[in-house]
């Protein structure tokens, strides 16, 4: 890249920061299963540390241990004293496998760069303006959100990030499926608290080409105490009916059968 282009890119980034100065960082790890620990780390894909920063490690208050865990995004955003009015929100890719405690997280390369730049400009990590959300979240869903090729006979399966408190399954309807008009789809719901798996089998095949909405109910609670603080909404569309191609038989051969082969001349 030419020097002039580099200057223009830097000016554009600086203008973006100036328009909306971030006041903290929320690490949304509710789709994973990290463990609480005294000194969680954030790493980039090369396993180089992003957090805690060197300046934070020298802070005697931080050496007492990290206290910025939250059960959900709503409570994380409400912690204005820690993350302010305009927190950056990043979603880590995985729990760091080589952490024996299971409390460190691996960021995407883009998010690691974002946090390093934010710390360099605003000292967010140096000041420990960071919370980690370790509550309950959706790990995967089938059909996936925005899927347009769901099979009519397919079951709806949602995998939550943690095992569930069985009591909440008795108090709540943990998952419901509705049509585009809001009408509930009849079917059988099976819940496995130990694995956090919810499976809904429709009583009848879903309508080809129709849109459906899945709602995973807020208030679901993990055995470890994390809570789903808001409904999780997943929308999908069933694949349209297949178009059958029909060939028109010739007028003199309506059955489209092979014509008889004439006998050879004598």
Helices and strands as residue ranges (DSSP letters): H 3-19, E 24-28, E 42-43, E 49-51, H 54-57, G 62-64, E 69-70, H 73-78, H 80-83, E 87-90, E 94-95, E 105-106, H 109-122, E 130-133, E 138-142, E 147-150, E 156-160, H 166-171, E 175-179, E 187-192, E 197-202, E 211-216, E 232-238
